[in-house]
Amino acid sequence: MNKLSVFTLSALLLSLNSVALADSKLVIWEDNGKGYGIEKAARNFAKENGCEVVIEQKDSVKQVDMVTELSKKGERTPDIFIAISDQIAGAAKKGLITELDKLSSDTEKAKYLPLSVEAFSLNGNLYAAPRSIETLVVYYNKALLEYPFEVMDDYLKFNDKMLSEGKFGLIGKLDQFYISYGIYSGYGAYVFGYKHGKYDTEDVGLNNDGAVKALDFIKSYSKFLPKAVLSDDGWAAVDTYFKEGKAAAVINGPWALGDYAKSGVDYGVAPLPILPNGKSMRPFYGAKGYVVSAETKNKDLAEKFLEYINRPEYALIRYSEIAELPPIKAVLENPLITNDDFANAIAIQMKNADAMPNVPELSNVWGAMGKAMSKVIDGSDDSRNALNKAVYEIKNN
């Protein structure tokens, strides 16, 4: 367990009623290594509300599963934790999280980008306070690529040039469906059909003609990728090639920003290039949100904290500390954000991005598509056959 000791608030306890604190304690789970982004907000909230706030740091991707296990064992769950948009439906169905009554008014929802509200809503009810939005961008090394290209055809020529010099051009872990989805979507494929505000999980569009063309392109592009990138350790390999100056550009997400900033590489950030068919890549946009445990004894206080922590002044601090962009309109309009290259690249790419379906059935997609792509890339299957098998597996699961 990794706690931020500042939030034991030992000094504060001397001046506040200890009985009241015992009855008004909030346990907050933040992402690993990012608790400091909400330190000031939590400290001020505790002072203003006469309560204790304890922050614990856990891997945000695993928090829903961890809360599930705590609930099964009858152990205390955190009052507030992080859920990713595609986890919301499953968490609500399991009874892990509760609706946010105070944040569901039109006035409160209007503070956020509509896409983020949609990502965390089920049947019109809001289940998370939007924390951050993310999508894929291109990071480029200015020493190897002065200006990023706008179209993939230019990268293809550049890739050949870099290979002739013993280096690589634009790379990414394209055998991983999250990274390659923007290519599929740009060619007209889709995960699940979407009608009348709902996903139709029987309508899987990952083996249509567009999907076949997309996988054919990924197969042809794989010759420009280091073998290490297509291995089980490919995520780390992408970062290593970029930080060591062996790759001019990489497709990656906001999570890579901090590491790249410390690497010493003089880098820039840009939207994804236009595909050879003239269409934009449409990667997933993901959203992380703060949810309230259904088992909390302090729901009103928890909702009050969520409203407080997303006030523009605190959301700006959070962004400056952890580089995860809050989908709060007042923040996105702030000059500190509009003049930030990274934030601008994310904002531009968000205009050409697809929502990650917030249905439990999405969990069946990742493995099936990963297997299909691996078999096509290594030459053991053709695109149409591999995708037909993947869709069959998705539907049967």
Disulfide bonds with the S-S distance in Angstrom:
none
